[in-house]
Amino acid sequence: MTDTRRRVKVYTLNEDRQWDDRGTGHVSSGYVERLKGMSLLVRAESDGSLLLESKINPNTAYQKQQDTLIVWSEAENYDLALSFQEKAGCDEIWEKICQVQGKDPSVDITQDLVDESEEERFDDMSSPGLELPSCELSRLEEIAELVASSLPSPLRREKLALALENEGYIKKLLELFHVCEDLENIEGLHHLYEIIKGIFLLNRTALFEVMFSEECIMDVIGCLEYDPALSQPRKHREFLTKTAKFKEVIPISDPELKQKIHQTYRVQYIQDMVLPTPSVFEENMLSTLHSFIFFNKVEIVGMLQEDEKFLTDLFAQLTDEATDEEKRQELVNFLKEFCAFSQTLQPQNRDAFFKTLSNMGILPALEVILGMDDTQVRSAATDIFSYLVEYNPSMVREFVMQEAQQNDDDILLINLIIEHMICDTDPELGGAVQLMGLLRTLVDPENMLATANKTEKTEFLGFFYKHCMHVLTAPLLANTTEEKPSKDDFQTAQLLALVLELLTFCVEHHTYHIKNYIINKDILRRVLVLMASKHAFLALCALRFKRKIIGLKDEFYNRYIMKSFLFEPVVKAFLNNGSRYNLMNSAIIEMFEFIRVEDIKSLTAHVIENYWKALEDVDYVQTFKGLKLRFEQQRERQDNPKLDSMRSILRNHRYRRDARTLEDEEEMWFNTDEDDIEDGEAVVSPSDKTKNDDDIMDPISKFMERKKLKESEEKEVLLKTNLSGRQSPSFKLSLSSGTKTNLTSQSSATNLPGSPGSPGSPGSPGSPGSVPKNTSQTAAITTKGGLVGLVDYPDDDEDDDEDEDKEDTLPLSKKAKFES
């Protein structure tokens, strides 16, 4: 068999029952050794790659639809379709399929969709076809029963469909419909409803082409008005002929295109409004109807796209100042619907569609429309803009950067979008939310392109922060000039929350651009003014913005926060919240807990030095006491720099001894009787006696005395807390006896030590300006039977690895045991 090559598109049906375009290529049929049979092969016209390799199975049901489509299923949920450019190519491949399966090419389906029972197979052999009753009023009930009885069986459905096609039965039924309506024969009309509904469920393209023809479609809709379940018939025809008006905003000269638009609208109406919602068992029976509408829409978009005169006139009238408002609104609505139609296209077709619109100047046209006063027109233009941004944000970015070279900032397209977001009059800000989402897509680095010659991220973000960011932050800056928001109504709070959401996104995804802007414009101080808002959601947005900044652990941000004392509004909000257990309370505590866990030393010192008095009574969480402990550990390391190197020596002594030496020492230890050791006598390994004990003990003994004293105090505090819920008054981090804290009052909160009036001592030990980078490990003393050994202080295990890497080691072969 010789191969024939025809131009086709390959489609697959996805889970949403929509057809996905897999590419365009040329189809052929031939024997494939690997598949052991005749197969359909489609090779891409672009690169010759194999798009499809499908064996023609003898039992697979192939369907031919609309003269240029062949559809079949290769698995339970895997449907395929070939859409031919020419009818001749479709006919030739159809003949090949029928030849392999031994079928007559005149049929539109080669197999029954489901295996028939043995009884049906016998019926098939004994009766060549289905004989329909004569089309008369008196036999409508019989016809309805025949259709209903045929639907459960694939074989009978096939026979019924063939009989309906061959005898022109549908047109005869529609003639009876007119007779029944004239006679007001309600019973006959109810039977016709059941018959036409059953014909839809036969799922046959050939029948649909008859029913949806210009002369028949309105009568079909009329039959479906008389649902027996309804007391009164629906008035679908009245709606379609009188209420629904076809408006040609730009005259369509092609009669075929016009007819296709009418047909698609009416078929879509039948599917959505007229036909009852299909049951689970009937849903797949209407798959051909979905396909019919889908391919019609593809044809309409393609025909409009190829009509250059039509699109040229459309955009010319859109941008013409002489066009009246009503006409412009119709033009914009048409363009919106046109773009909505394009969403049914597959990626390759959609690319061509939007490329055509871009070449015709859709973005400059939208810029003109968005600058108008008509709210409805602007709303439709926003929807069109959203299609463009979702399809290709890079195209929009390139346009706005080019126009910035010619126009002022005020009339840039992206600034118009920001202004519409800020000025949205909807109390719920529905339009503003949509526009904020579009802006977020435009400034998202994840969808920005990077090539060898240029980086879109660098170019566009540089443009955005120079020309657009001041417009976005204008309402924030205008509302935060004092200690409290100047306007605190619900709509303003919602708008500022949207602005903060976008700024928070920028902090997370942009680097130096947003950092420079926040620090140079003092944005964080202004944002924290919103912590005083009466709307909790806005205060939480401001807190989330700061939390995102702290989460970066960037010292540039940290120095800016400390220099401007930007923890003060957060601490005030925490104290004003009182003992209420709510989201604000938890969010603020989580932020301080993050600083403690991540050991951000500069912020830890800043918080304790400036706000400890206000926070020391908070005892229902250990976060603030943990911060104080971190701070004290930092101070100890600064006060005792010699201990850092000494602890490193001891740590290396502990970890790096030879295994055999360790065993010898342990043997000596357990062989030595405690009674043999006199009080006050230290057990020292011989190899260590040569060392100068005074040099080692001098700094360590002082440290150990302090640590032992502190440990004893802590143990005493913990014991008292467990027994009575109260602590010793001499312990600085005092806990209250209840589960809730007695927070500092509002009046005292205004005189925080970190306020601008009392800036603290930046040069003092422990302040951000003098915190050393190297940290040290504290030690404790363990005592057993008069013997004393050095062990790690458990709280600082996390510093061990860092110190080991940074310091030179001095290995010791033996571990000395010093007298207490």
N, C-alpha and C positions, 0 to 999 in steps of 0.2 A: 504494500500500500504506500503510495507516495505521500510525502509530507506536504501540507498546505499551510501557508503562513498568513494569518490575519491579525489585524490590530485590535487588541482587546484591553479592557481594564479588569483586573482581578479583585474581587470583593470577598470579604469574610464577614459573617454575622457575629457581632459581639454579644456579651452578656445582656446588654441593654436593648437587644433586638434592633440594633442599628448596624448599617453596613459600613465596614471599614475598608478603605481603598488600599490595596496592597501594591499597586503600581500598574504601569502601562507597559504592554509588550506585544509580542506576536505569538499566536497560538499555533500549535501543530499537533498532529497525532502520529504515533509510531510505536513500534515494539521496543520495550525497555527490558533488558535482560535481568536487571536487578529485581524488577517487579514481576517478572515472568508474565507479561501480557501487554496488550495495547494500552497506551496511556496518552493522556493529554499533557502537553508540555507548553509552558509559557515562559519565554525568555524576555527579559527587560530590554526595551528599545534603547535605553541609555547606555548600559554597559554589558549587555548580553548575559547578565546573571540569571539564574534559574528562579523565576517567581513561583512557578507551580509545576509539580510533577505528580499527577494523579492517575492511578490505574483505573481504566474503565471496567468496573466490576459488573458481572452479568446480572446481579441482583440489586444494584443501586438504582434508585428512582431518580431519573433526570427529568427536569421540567423545562420546556421552552416557553418563554413569556415575552410578550410585546414584540415578537419577531427578531429581537436583537439580544435577548437574554437567555442564558442557560443556567439553571439553578439546581443544585443537588446537595445532599448531606453525606459526609464521609464518616461521621461519628454522631453520637447522640446529640451533642451540643456543638457541632462544627459544620456549619453550612457554608457553601461556596457558591460564587456566581461569576460568570464571565459575561461582561457587557461588550458586545461587538460594535465596532464603528459602522460596519456595513451588514445589511441583511443577508447578502450572499455568503459572507463568511460564516455567519451564524448557521445558515441552512447547511453548509458543507460540513461543518463540525457535527451538527446534529445528525446528519446522515451517517457519519463515521460511528457515532455512539450507537445509533439504532442498528447499524450493521453488526457491531460487536455483540449487541444484546439480542439480535434476531428479531427486531421490531420494525413495524412499518413507520417510515419517517413522517407520515402524515399525522401521527398522534402527537399530542403536546406533552405527554408524560409516558415514560417507558415502563414503569413498574408501579404496582400498588405500593403505597407508603408503608403498609404493615402487612405481614404475612396473613393470608386468609386461612380460615379453618378448612378442614377437609370437605365439609359440606358445601362451603362456598366454592371451593375448587371444582367440585362436581357440578354445581350450578353453572359455573363459568363454562365448563365443557359442554353442558347440555343446552344452554341458552346463549346465543351469540351477543345479545344486547338487551337493553331494557325498553319495554314498550310503554310509552306514556299514554295516559287517558286523553281523550280528545279535549281540547281547551274550550270548555263550556261552563256556563254559570252553575249548572246543576252538578257538575263534577269537581268543583273547587275543593270541597271537603276531601274527596278522594285523592286529589292531587296533593293537598297539604299533608295527608297521612303518608302518602308515598315518599314525599321529601323527608319527612321526619323519620321514617323507618329506615331510610337509606343512609342517614348521617353516621350512625355508629359503625358501619362497615366500610372500610376503604374501597373494597371492590365495588360495592353498590354505589358509593359516591362517584367513583370513576364512570360507571355505566350511566348514572343519572346525568352527569356533566356532559358526557358525549351525546346523549339523547337531546339535552337542552340545546346544545350547540347545533346539531345537525338539522333539527326541525324548526329552528328559529322560534323556539317556544317562548322566550322571554318577551318578545314583541307582542305575541298573541296574548300573554298574560296581562300586559300593560293595556291592551285594548279592552280586556274584560274589566280592568280597573276603572276606566272611564265609564263603562256601562253601569258598574256597581255604584259609582258616585252619582251618576245621573238618576238612578233608581233609588238612591239612598239605602242600598242593600248593605246594612252594617255587618250582618253575618258574613256575607261574601267578602267584604273589605277586611274583616278579621282573618279570614282564611288566606287572603292575599298577603297580609302582613307576615304570617307564618311561612308562606311559600318563599317570599323574597328574602326574608331573614335566613332561611335555610339555604338559599342559593348563595348568599354571601359566605356561609360556612363551608361551601364546597371548595373555596380557596382556589378558584381557577381564573387565571389571567384572561383567557379568551372570553369568559362570561363577563368579567369586569369591563372589558373593552366595549362590549355591547351595552351593558347597563350604564356606563359612564359616558356614553356618546351624547352629543348635544341634543338629539331628539328624544332620548330615553331617560336621562338622569333626573329630570324634575318629576317624572311619573314614578320612578323608583322611590324618590324621597316621599312622594305622595302616599305610596303604599305603606311606607314605614310610619306614617302619621297615625295609623289606626291600630294601635297596640291594644289587644283585648284586655290587658291589665288596667287600662286607663278608662275612666268614665267618659271623658271627652277627648276627641282627637287633638293632637298637637297641630300647630300651624307653622310648620317648617317652611313650606313653600312661600307663605306670605312674608315670612322674615327675609328669605333669600331674594325675593323679587321686589319688595317694597322698602324694607328697613335697610338691608345691606345694599349699599350703593357702590358701584365700581367707579373709582375716581382715576382718571388719567391726568395726573399732574403734568406729565409730559406725554403728548400723543404717541401711541405705539402704532407704528405703521405696519408691522408684521402681523397679519391676521392669525397665523398659526400660533404665534406667541400669545396673542390676546386670548385665543380659545384655550390654550394650555393653562393660562392663569385662572380663567373661569373654572375650568374643570378641576384644577387642583384645589381651589378654595372650596368648591362644593363637595368634593370627595373627603377633604379634611373635615368639613362640617358633618358629613355622614358619620365618619369615624368617631368624632369627638362628641357629637350632640344627638345624633339620630339613633344609631345602633345602641342597644343596651350594652352595659358593661359586660364583657365576656367573662364567663366562668373560667376557672382554672383549666378545665378540660377543653374549652373553646378557644382559649387565647392563641394557641399555635395555629388554629384554623384560619385566623385572620392575618397570618404572616405575609401573604401575597398582597393584601390590601396595604399594609405598611410599606412594602417594597414599591408598590405602585406610586404611592405619594412621594416616597423618597426620590425615586428616579425622575419623577415629574419636576420636583424642586431643583434637582441638579440640572435638568434641561433648561428650566426657566432662567436660572442664574447664568448659565452658559450663554444663552441667547441674548440676554440683556448686556452681558459683559462684552459680547462681540459687536454690539450696536454702538459704535463710537459716537454717532450723531446724537443718540439718546442721552448718553452720559455727558457729552459736551454741553448740551442744552440744559441738563439738570444742574450742573455746577455753575454754569453762567447765570442762571436765574437765581440760584441760592445766594450768590455774592452780589447780585445787582441791587443797588440801593433803590431803584425804581420799583422793585417787586413789592407788592403790598403784603401786609402782615399775614393775612389769611392764606394767601398763595404760598408764602414762605413756610408757614407752618405745615401745609400739606406736603411741600417738597421735603422738609426735614423728616416728617413722619414716614414718607415713602422711603427715604434713604435709610432710616432706622429699620424699617421692615425688610428692606433689601439686605442689610447687614445681618439681621436675625435669620433670614433664609440661608445666608452663607454658613451659618453654624452647622447646618446639616451636611456641608461638604466635607470631603476628606482632606487631610493636610495638603496634598499637592494641589488640589483644586482651590483650596482656601488661600494658599500662597499666591496663586495667579490672580484670584479675586482681589485681594487687598493690594497687590502690586498695581493692578489696574486703577483702583481707587486712588492710590498714592500718586500715580502718574497724572491723574486727572486733577489733582490738587485738593484732596479732601481735608488735609490739615489746615491750610490757609482758609478754606471755606468754614471750617469749624471755628477758627479763631474769630472770624467776622460774626458768626452766629452767636457765639458765647458773649460777645460784646454788646448784644442787643438787650432790650429791657423786657421782652416777652418771656415770662417765666416758663410757659409750656414749651416754647421753642428751645430755650436753654436746657430744659430737662431732657428733651429728645436728643439734643446735641451731646449732652453728657453721656447718654446711653451709647451713642455712636462712638464717642471718644473711648469709652470703656472697651468696646469691641477691638479698637485699634491697639490699645495698650496691652490687652490680654493676648492679642495675636503677636505683636512685634514691638515691645517697648523700646528696642534700639532704634527703630525707625522714628519714633516720637522724639526720643532724646536727640537724635541727629538733627531733626527739624528745629527744635527749640534752640539748640546751640548755634545753628546757622542764622536764625532770625535775630539772635542777640547781637550780632554784628551790625545789624541795620536798624533795629528798633530800640526804643527806651524800655527800661525794666517794666514800666507800668502796663504795657500792652503785650508783653510776652505771653504766649499761650499758657505756659505752666503757671505764671502768676495770676492769670485770669481764673484758672482752676482753683488756686489757693483762695482767691478773693471770693469765689462762689461758695467755697467751703465755709469761709468765715462768716459770710453774709446770708447763710441759709436761714430762711424765715420759718421753716417747718419746726414746730415745737419739739418734735422728736429727733430733729436733725438727720432725717433719713438720707437726704442728698449729701450732706456733709460726710456721713459715714462712708458712702460710696466713693466720694472724691478722695477721702483720706486713704482708702484702700488703693486707689489708682496711683496716688503720690507715692505710697509705700512701694508699689511695684516699680515705679520709675527710679526710685533711689536705692533699690535693692542691688547690691553688688553681685549677688548670685546669678542674676540674669544679664550681667554686663559682659561684653565681648572683650577679649584681649588678643591682639595680633602682634606680629613682629614689628610693625611700624608705629602702632599707637595702642594705648590702653584706654578703653572707654571709661573705666572707673575713674582714673585720674582726671581726665578731661571733663567729664560730666559733673563729678562732685565739685571740682574747682569752680565750674560755672554755677552750680546750684548754690553753693555757699556765698558766692559773690553777688549773684543777681536775684536770688529767690528766698534765701533763708530769712532775710529781714522782714519779708512779707509774711512768712509763716509765723514768726515769733512776735509780730506786732501786737496782737491782742493780749499775749502773755505779758509783754513789757508794759503795755498801757494799763493793765489791771493790777500791777504789783509795785506801784511806786511808793507805797507806804507799808506799815507793818502788817496790815490786813488787806485782803483783796478789796479794791474799790467798788467792784460790782460782784455780788455773790448770789445772783438769781440762778435758778435751775438751768436755764438755757445757756447762760454764759459759762456755768460750771461744766456742762456737757461739752461745749466747744473747747474749753481749755483742757479738758481731759483728753479729747482727740488730739490736740496739739502735743500734749505731753506724751501720748502714746507714740506718735511719730518721732518725737525727739528721743525717746527711750530706744526706739528701734535704731536711730542713727548712732547713739552711743554704743550700741552693741555691734553694729556692722561697719561703721565708718571709723577711721583711725584718727589721724592728726587733724583732719578737717573739723570734725565736731569738737575735738579737744581744744583747738585754738579758739573756736567760736565761743565755747562755754567759758573759758578762762578770760578771754579778752572782753567779752560782753557781760561778764559776771552773771551768767544765766542761772547757775545753781542757786545763788542767793535769791533771785527773783522767783524761781520755782518754789523754794522753801517757804516763801510768804504764803503760798496756798495751803500750807499745813494748818493755817489758822482758819480755813474755810469751814462754814457750817455743814458743808456737804462732805460726808465721810469718804465717798468714792473719789472726790477730787484730792483730798488730803492724802489718801493712799496712793494716788497716781504720782503726786509729788514725792512721796517717800520711795516709791518704786524707782523713780528716776534717779534719786540719790543712791539707792541700793545698787542699781546697775553700775553706777560710776565706781562705787567702793569695790564692787565685785571684780573690777578690772585689775585691782591692786597696782595701780599706776602711781608712782611717786609724784609725778607732775600734778595729778588730780589731788593727791593727799596733801601736798604742800599748799595748794590753793584752798582746800577745805580748812586746814589748820590756820592759815594766815587770815582767813576771813571769819573764823570761828563759826563755821556752818553746821556744827552739831547743836548749837544753841536752840534753833527752832524745833529740832527733833526732840531734844530733852524737854523743852517747854510743852510740846504736844503730849509727851509721855506723862509728865506730871499733871497736866490738865485732864488727861484721861482718867486719872485717879486709879482706883483699884478695880475698874471694870475690866472684865475678861472678854475682850473683843478682838477683831481683826487688827485694829490699830495697835493695841498692846502687843499682840504676838509678832506683828511685822517689825516693830521697833526693837523688841528683844532679839529677834532673829538677826537683825543687822549688827547689833553689838556682839552677839554670839559668833557671827561670821568673823568679825575682827579678832575675837579671842582665839577661835580655833585656827584661823589662818596665821595667827601671830603677826599681825601687821603692826610692827613695833612703834612706828611714828604715830599712828592713830591711837594706839593703846596709851602711850604716854600723854598724848594731847587730851584724851577723854578723862583720864584719871587726874591729871594736874588741874584741869579746869572745871570738871563736873562731878568729881567724886563726892563732894559734900551733898549734892542734890540726889545722888543715886545710892549712897551707902546704906540707906535704910531698906532698900529693896531686897527682901530675903526669900520671896517665894520662888525665885530662880537663883541659881548660883552664877549667872552670867557676869554680873558686875563684880562680885567678889573674885571670880576667876580672872577678870581683867586686872584687878588690883594685884593679884598674885603674880600675874605676868609682869606687871610694871615693877613690882618689888624685885623680882628675879633679874630684870634688866638692870636695876640700880645696883644690885649686889655685884653683878658682873663688871659694872663700870668702876665700883669702889675697890674691887679686888682683882686687878688685872693679872697678878701673879698666879692666881688660882687657876686661870684658864690653862696655862702651860702645865701646871702641876697636875691638874686632872687629866690632861692628855697623857702625861708620863705614866700616871697610875693606870689609866685605861689601857695603854699599850702593854704595861707590865702585866695587867690582868689577862689580856686576850692573846698575847703573842709569846707566851712561854712555851718551851718545849714540853711535849706531852710526858716524856720520861721524867723531867724535872718535877712536873706537877705530881706524878705518882709518888716520887720519892718524898716530897713534902707531906703529902697526905699520909703516907706510911709513917713518917716521923711524928706527925700530929696525933694519929690514933695510938701509936706506941707509947706516947708520953703520958704518963699518969698525971691527972690534975693535981694530985696531992704532992707530986714531985716539984711542982712549980710554986715558988714562993710568991706571996702577995707582992704585987707591984713589979714582979719580974716579967720582962717581955721575952717572948719566944721569937728569936731572930734566926733566920737561916744563915749558915756560915758564909755563904757567898755574898751576903748583904752586910756583914759586919764591917767590911772595909769602907762602907759608905759613911759619909759624915751625917749622922743622925740629926744633929742640930740644924743643919741646912735644910733638911726636909721638914722637920717637925715645926720649925719656927712659924712659918705662915699657916701651916695646916692646923696646928693645935688651936690657934686663935679662931680659925673658921669653924672648927668642930665644936668649940665651946658655944659659939653663937648658935650654931645649927641645933645642938642638943637642947639649948634653952628654948629655941623657937619650937622645936618638935614637942617638947614637954607642954608648952603652952597650948599648942594646937590639940594635943591629945586631951588635955584638960577641958578645952572648949567643947570638943566633940562629945566627951563623956557627959558634960553638963547638958548639952543640947539634947542628947538622946534621953536623958533621965527626966529633965524638967522642961525642955523646949526653950530654955533661956541660956544666955551666955554670960561669961564674966564681963563686967563693965570695962575691964582693962583691955579687952580685945577690940581692936579698932573696927573690924568688919562685923559689927554687932547685928544679931538677928533678933527680930521680934518674936514674941511667943506664939502669935497666931499664924494662920496660913496666908494672910494678906498683909501687905506692907502699909505702914503709916507714912505716906509720901509727903514730901516737902510741900508746904502750902503754896497757893498761887502767889501770894505777896513775896515770899522768899524766893520763888522761882525766877522772879524778874531781876534779882540781884545775883545771878550766877557768877561764879568766879571766872567763867570764860567769856563774860560779856566784854564788849569793846572798852568799857571803862576800866576793866582790870585784866589786861591781856596776859598776865602771867609772866614767867621769866624764861624767854626762849633760850637763853644761854645756860640755864641751870642744868645740872646732871639729870639725865633721863628725859630731857626735852627732845623734840624731833631733830633739833640741830646738832645734838651731841650724842645720839645713840650709836654705840660702836657696832660695826657689822658682825664681828666675831662674837659668838655666844659661848657660854661655858656651862659645864655640867656641875650641878651642886652635888654634895656628898652627905652622907649621914653615917652615924656610928652604930654598929650592931655589937652587942655585948653578950657573951655567953661564958658563964663560969669564970669571970675575971679576964677572959681573953677578948681582945678588941680587934676587929678587922674593918677595913674600908670597903664599902659597897656603894652602888649607884643610888642616887636619890631618885625615886621612881617617877617623879613628875617630869623629869627632863630627859627621858630616854630618847626623845625625837631629835635631840641635839647631838647625840653621839656620833652619828655618821658624818655630819657636817664637820665636826671638830677633827675627826680622824683624818679627813681628806686635807684639811687646811694646815695642820700643824706637823712640824717635823717630830718624829718619834724617837724616844730613847729607850730601847728595850731593856728590861730588867729580867734577870734569870730567876730570881726568887721573889716570893711575896712575903714581906715582913709583917709581923704581927706586933703592933705597938702596945705598950702599956697604956692603960687609960689614965 
